[in-house]
Each structure stands twice: as C-alpha cells, then as structure tokens.
C-alpha cells in the first residue's frame, strides 16, 4: 500500500496518495495534485483565508457567489476586502470606494459585519489548534503553524494534515484558504501568496536560493515602497542582487535593515512560531496632573511617549505603518488622529515627527488631560536606518541608533534629546 511517508504526492480533493508521474488523481480524477521532493519533510506553514470578508458574505448569501463583491464603506469609504472576481477588474484592499466602483461599476458593495467575521475567524483558529498547539495568529484570518512532531499524533505528514485542515475549513466554516509550507516563517508566508486562491505552495530547502533570486526585493517581508525606492537608488531591484552582496556592505549601507536583507535574501529566518498571539498595536499614554493646553508642554510629553513606544517596538523587532495620536480633553472627550506611512517604522524621531504634525492641528484653546501615541498595522521587521530621503533624515537615524547603543549599555536615562529636558529646566527656573 502506498502512503505519503514514501514521499508520494497526494490529491488535494480526496487526499488519495498519488505517484510522482501522475497528473490526475487515480481515485477522483482531480487535477489538484500536490507533489514536491520535500513535501513530507517540511513543517512550518502559513495559512491565509482567501478574500476572507467577501468569502464570508458569499457563504451567507449564495446569490453573491458568482458576482464581484466589495466589502467596505459607502461612496466616500475605502475597500476592506474585494473578492477575486472584483480583483480581476483591478479592485484592491484600501482603495477608495469611488475608485473601486469606477473600475468595477457592477460590483455588489456590502457593509462590513465585523462580529460575523470574528466568529468565522475564531472557528478557523479552533480548527488550527486541533492540528497543533503551536499557532501564531497574524490577523483575524491568517496564522503561522509549526507542525514539528505531529506525524505520530495525526498519522500523516504535516503536508497531508494541512490538506485535511483546509478541507475542514472549507466544509465546516465555509471559506477557502491558501497554504504556504516551507522550512521557516518568511518562506512559508511567501509561499502562501504564490497560488491564491485555494493555493498550496511549497518552498523546499534545495530550491530556496534559486527561487528567491527570481523575485523582486519587494517580496521580502517588511520591504515596502519607500525601502524599495531606497534600494533602487543603488540599482538594487531584485533579490538576486542582494544575494551577491557582503553582509558588511549591506550593514554599512542600510544599518540593521541591511543585516535583515542579507539573511532573508538567502532564505535564512530563525524566528520561531510564537504562540503568544498577534500584537495589534504598541502604544503608550499619560494622564497629566494638571490640564495642559500649550503646544510645547504637550510636545514634551509626546516625545517621552514616542521613546517608550519605540523601545518596545525595537525590542519586539516590529515596525508599524500607522501612527495614531490620542488626546482626551478636560471634559473627557477623546480625539484620535492617525497618519499612515509608506514603509513601517519603529524609530522614535519618526513617531515624534508624525505625532507633532497631528498634534499641531488639535492645539488651540482646548485643554487636555491625556495624550497618547500608538503604532499599528504591525509586522516583523527593522526600520531602515542609514539611508533616507534627505540628509536630515539620515542624520536623525544615525543619532537615534547611537543613542540606542548608549542606553543599551548604561540604561534608558543615560542620554536623551533636549526636548525632554524642557520641563525640568522650567521647574529649576521657577
């Protein structure tokens, strides 16, 4: 009797073992055959539900099944999720709704129902946890899984167990999902995006370098548009170019981000699947002893909070793309203002510059009893440090990196920018 342990492929529809030379399943004749030389040796997976919000809406309303569906706000809102039919017309997440409807005027627009999506997400998560306790949620509809040592428990290789899981998600939850299977988290995430929807992609150890060499630098997790632009200035657009560069050269050019580029361009990622779950945001806030209205006083408080958020983000090796300012007035009214960046950051001076821009629009005659700053839309990564859009930014980045090293050695109070001393100086003068 042939079994998956003999390194055969399998049918993704009926799970029948399939010989490497077969193009169709001998049992159900499905063409959805999964074959790969390392298929049954890899254990790190990334599962991502396909167009999740739209899939849930189509599940609950079969009349939408063959129609382009956009989940999002009204005419002046943005797209939360677009089904794959709508994506054919160019509709993308975060696109303004008026633009999406120009591209796909016959789309059905559905208002988001977050409670319903959360319930479906929990159901998917519970099925994952039945497979392995090592599940790291990334968002409501995606997670990393470590299936090391689960063969004996489930009587199947991790790959076959994942195929069974996807069938259960489709049957029991009613949504489709794609799988990326590899030997580390970076490559598993990359693989899960390769064959959407309903994909099952594998990146083995033997093919890692050659496969990555064909990808643009934007395929590296954490490399956004701004970082791609910085790399392009040096003529670097493909991962194959990074693979030829020495680690010291990349570090000198891009700081800690350069070291990250060196390792990820070679498919090297030592991060473990973290069962603590997703961190949606990193924030800090403070309530004043006396209500404040003056910009310079609020600015000083803001800088101290930006440093706290930055330290936590750097320690967790996370960067975020959205910076949110929180203010609470003396009569307990809360105001929140946000700004999004092209690339993620965890640098205190970037948080502070954005926070100041938001703060300047709010300060007037109003008195405030609380201020806070938050970093969200997080992903694992290191902010680009030694390359910037202008000389001022480069200088600031290098100065912050130097202060971080001093604080690491002598403590957080060892060095600071002058702005944090304003209040102390004022109290001495008084």
Secondary structure as the mmCIF struct_conf table of DSSP 4:
data_model
#
loop_
_struct_conf.conf_type_id
_struct_conf.id
_struct_conf.beg_label_comp_id
_struct_conf.beg_label_asym_id
_struct_conf.beg_label_seq_id
_struct_conf.end_label_comp_id
_struct_conf.end_label_asym_id
_struct_conf.end_label_seq_id
HELX_RH_3T_P HELX_RH_3T_P1 UNK A 4 UNK A 6
TURN_TY1_P TURN_TY1_P1 UNK A 7 UNK A 7
STRN STRN1 UNK A 9 UNK A 11
TURN_TY1_P TURN_TY1_P2 UNK A 12 UNK A 14
STRN STRN2 UNK A 17 UNK A 18
TURN_TY1_P TURN_TY1_P3 UNK A 20 UNK A 21
BEND BEND1 UNK A 23 UNK A 24
TURN_TY1_P TURN_TY1_P4 UNK A 26 UNK A 28
BEND BEND2 UNK A 31 UNK A 31
STRN STRN3 UNK A 33 UNK A 34
TURN_TY1_P TURN_TY1_P5 UNK A 37 UNK A 41
STRN STRN4 UNK A 44 UNK A 49
TURN_TY1_P TURN_TY1_P6 UNK A 50 UNK A 51
HELX_RH_AL_P HELX_RH_AL_P1 UNK A 52 UNK A 60
HELX_RH_3T_P HELX_RH_3T_P2 UNK A 62 UNK A 64
TURN_TY1_P TURN_TY1_P7 UNK A 65 UNK A 66
BEND BEND3 UNK A 67 UNK A 67
STRN STRN5 UNK A 69 UNK A 72
BEND BEND4 UNK A 74 UNK A 74
TURN_TY1_P TURN_TY1_P8 UNK A 75 UNK A 76
BEND BEND5 UNK A 77 UNK A 77
STRN STRN6 UNK A 78 UNK A 78
STRN STRN7 UNK A 79 UNK A 82
HELX_RH_AL_P HELX_RH_AL_P2 UNK A 84 UNK A 88
TURN_TY1_P TURN_TY1_P9 UNK A 89 UNK A 90
TURN_TY1_P TURN_TY1_P10 UNK A 93 UNK A 94
STRN STRN8 UNK A 96 UNK A 96
HELX_RH_AL_P HELX_RH_AL_P3 UNK A 97 UNK A 103
TURN_TY1_P TURN_TY1_P11 UNK A 105 UNK A 106
HELX_LH_PP_P HELX_LH_PP_P1 UNK A 107 UNK A 107
STRN STRN9 UNK A 108 UNK A 110
HELX_RH_AL_P HELX_RH_AL_P4 UNK A 114 UNK A 131
BEND BEND6 UNK A 133 UNK A 133
STRN STRN10 UNK A 135 UNK A 139
TURN_TY1_P TURN_TY1_P12 UNK A 140 UNK A 141
STRN STRN11 UNK A 142 UNK A 146
TURN_TY1_P TURN_TY1_P13 UNK A 148 UNK A 149
HELX_RH_AL_P HELX_RH_AL_P5 UNK A 151 UNK A 154
TURN_TY1_P TURN_TY1_P14 UNK A 155 UNK A 155
BEND BEND7 UNK A 156 UNK A 156
HELX_RH_AL_P HELX_RH_AL_P6 UNK A 158 UNK A 168
HELX_RH_PI_P HELX_RH_PI_P1 UNK A 169 UNK A 173
STRN STRN12 UNK A 177 UNK A 182
BEND BEND8 UNK A 183 UNK A 184
HELX_RH_AL_P HELX_RH_AL_P7 UNK A 185 UNK A 192
TURN_TY1_P TURN_TY1_P15 UNK A 193 UNK A 193
BEND BEND9 UNK A 194 UNK A 195
BEND BEND10 UNK A 197 UNK A 198
STRN STRN13 UNK A 200 UNK A 202
TURN_TY1_P TURN_TY1_P16 UNK A 205 UNK A 207
HELX_RH_AL_P HELX_RH_AL_P8 UNK A 208 UNK A 213
TURN_TY1_P TURN_TY1_P17 UNK A 214 UNK A 214
BEND BEND11 UNK A 215 UNK A 215
STRN STRN14 UNK A 216 UNK A 216
HELX_RH_3T_P HELX_RH_3T_P3 UNK A 217 UNK A 219
BEND BEND12 UNK A 220 UNK A 220
TURN_TY1_P TURN_TY1_P18 UNK A 221 UNK A 222
HELX_RH_AL_P HELX_RH_AL_P9 UNK A 225 UNK A 233
TURN_TY1_P TURN_TY1_P19 UNK A 234 UNK A 235
STRN STRN15 UNK A 238 UNK A 238
HELX_RH_AL_P HELX_RH_AL_P10 UNK A 239 UNK A 243
TURN_TY1_P TURN_TY1_P20 UNK A 244 UNK A 244
BEND BEND13 UNK A 245 UNK A 245
HELX_RH_AL_P HELX_RH_AL_P11 UNK A 247 UNK A 254
TURN_TY1_P TURN_TY1_P21 UNK A 255 UNK A 255
HELX_RH_AL_P HELX_RH_AL_P12 UNK A 256 UNK A 265
TURN_TY1_P TURN_TY1_P22 UNK A 266 UNK A 267
HELX_LH_PP_P HELX_LH_PP_P2 UNK A 271 UNK A 273
TURN_TY1_P TURN_TY1_P23 UNK A 275 UNK A 276
STRN STRN16 UNK A 281 UNK A 292
HELX_RH_AL_P HELX_RH_AL_P13 UNK A 295 UNK A 315
TURN_TY1_P TURN_TY1_P24 UNK A 316 UNK A 317
STRN STRN17 UNK A 318 UNK A 329
TURN_TY1_P TURN_TY1_P25 UNK A 330 UNK A 331
STRN STRN18 UNK A 334 UNK A 345
HELX_RH_AL_P HELX_RH_AL_P14 UNK A 348 UNK A 360
TURN_TY1_P TURN_TY1_P26 UNK A 361 UNK A 362
BEND BEND14 UNK A 364 UNK A 365
STRN STRN19 UNK A 368 UNK A 380
BEND BEND15 UNK A 386 UNK A 386
BEND BEND16 UNK A 389 UNK A 390
HELX_RH_AL_P HELX_RH_AL_P15 UNK A 391 UNK A 410
TURN_TY1_P TURN_TY1_P27 UNK A 412 UNK A 413
BEND BEND17 UNK A 414 UNK A 414
HELX_RH_3T_P HELX_RH_3T_P4 UNK A 418 UNK A 421
HELX_RH_AL_P HELX_RH_AL_P16 UNK A 422 UNK A 429
#
